[in-house]
């Protein structure tokens, strides 16, 4: 989890209205993870927002660029030292932490 030094300062507020049953569901899930409702909701909303934005990436390629992309995806180069180092970091930190720390 992020240390206090790495946490962003909370400088804005969001107020929501929701059914009591939804609040109870959120509270149960937060408790299951040992988090406060606020911590749980912020983490879930942030991860969902990142997923949505990452899914919205659009690539506009002409036919030659498209063929080059497919060829590169189907025949990737062998792993180099930088990729091995990234994989090692990913194994230690977890993929979600790596992705969310860059955004």
Beta strands, then each sheet from edge to edge (+ up, - down):
end
